[in-house]
Structure formats: structure tokens, C-alpha cells
Amino acid sequence: MGLPDVMAQAVMDALRRANEQLAERSQQIIAEAVGTESAAARAIADRVDRQLRPDPEPGWGEPDSYDDHGWRR
């Protein structure tokens, strides 16, 4: 694995961690603002969670998923 691959993987890992933290904090804010009991509050929380934690594509972020120029294949 060359330097571009290492850098790309580090950036992708940092983005994943940041999204995870944002998702957690968003859930806390939603719970504090509108509660957790209503269907509307649960729907909002679920939608935010899906937006911030989407299912990754197969191979997303894997070292071999980048070409020689560091672009994702």
C-alpha cells in the first residue's frame, strides 16, 4: 500500500468517525428537543440516522478501491 492509499484510508476513516459522532450528537439533540415518545420524533431521529449512517457500498473505503491517482473506483 503506497502513500496515496494510506492517506485515502486515513481520510475515509476520519470521515466515518466524524459522521458517527455527528449521528450520535444529532440523536441527543433530537431527544432533548422533541423527546423520544412520539412517532414524529422517532421518524425524525430515524431519518437523520439514515442520512448520517448510510449503508456503505461494498468495498467502500477499502485500500484496493482506489486507482493509481487516489480516485475511488
Secondary structure, DSSP 8 states (H G I E B T S, - for coil): --HHHHHHHHHHHHHHHHHHHHHHHHHHHHHHHH-SSSHHHHHHHHHHHHHHS----TTTT-GGGB-TTS-B-
